[in-house]
Amino acid sequence: MWHNIFHLGVSWQEKAIRAILVYAFLLIAIRVFGRRELGQLTAFDLIVLLTLSNILQNGMIGHDDSMSGGVIAAIVLLSANYSVAFATFRNRKAERVVVGLPKILIHDGVLQRDAIRSELLTDQDLLSAIRREGLESFDEVKLAISEPNGLISVIPRRSG
């Protein structure tokens, strides 16, 4: 029994490489498919992310379901994430590549259609974001920005 819990089905090196490849794939996929996956999860987005994690788990651990294999994969994933976070903290270019740049969605009440389209947002998505800030219409917005973390920041126009 104890042998099955701790004995690796594949080498720890293969386990580490698999974890890094899965992490790199997810990093690139989330970057390519957009910030919507991060900041404004719909029920459908959540289903996709949960299913994706289950699918990729098999690629990461291979034919190994040992406790040791899971711990190794988790440590490698956490280390890879820490390394990417450190690199983006220390290097502006790495931050732009990995995290991306903010995009202006509304400027002085005018919708920036190209940016909105590139973020796959609807007018209703934007209205929802501005209503969360206590505003009622696009005209009341000085700036609405799609942040790299997927959230929409809204700066109201000054009244008076």
Secondary structure as the mmCIF struct_conf table of DSSP 4:
data_model
#
loop_
_struct_conf.conf_type_id
_struct_conf.id
_struct_conf.beg_label_comp_id
_struct_conf.beg_label_asym_id
_struct_conf.beg_label_seq_id
_struct_conf.end_label_comp_id
_struct_conf.end_label_asym_id
_struct_conf.end_label_seq_id
HELX_RH_AL_P HELX_RH_AL_P1 TRP A 2 PHE A 6
BEND BEND1 GLY A 9 VAL A 10
HELX_RH_AL_P HELX_RH_AL_P2 TRP A 12 PHE A 33
TURN_TY1_P TURN_TY1_P1 ARG A 35 ARG A 35
HELX_RH_AL_P HELX_RH_AL_P3 ARG A 36 GLY A 39
BEND BEND2 GLN A 40 GLN A 40
HELX_RH_AL_P HELX_RH_AL_P4 ALA A 43 ILE A 61
TURN_TY1_P TURN_TY1_P2 GLY A 62 HIS A 63
HELX_RH_AL_P HELX_RH_AL_P5 MET A 67 ARG A 90
HELX_RH_AL_P HELX_RH_AL_P6 ARG A 92 VAL A 98
TURN_TY1_P TURN_TY1_P3 VAL A 99 VAL A 99
STRN STRN1 LYS A 103 HIS A 107
TURN_TY1_P TURN_TY1_P4 ASP A 108 GLY A 109
STRN STRN2 VAL A 110 LEU A 111
HELX_RH_AL_P HELX_RH_AL_P7 ARG A 113 SER A 118
TURN_TY1_P TURN_TY1_P5 GLU A 119 LEU A 120
HELX_RH_AL_P HELX_RH_AL_P8 ASP A 123 ARG A 132
TURN_TY1_P TURN_TY1_P6 GLU A 133 GLY A 134
BEND BEND3 SER A 137 SER A 137
HELX_RH_3T_P HELX_RH_3T_P1 PHE A 138 GLU A 140
STRN STRN3 VAL A 141 SER A 146
TURN_TY1_P TURN_TY1_P7 PRO A 148 ASN A 149
BEND BEND4 GLY A 150 GLY A 150
STRN STRN4 ILE A 152 PRO A 156
HELX_LH_PP_P HELX_LH_PP_P1 ARG A 157 SER A 159
#
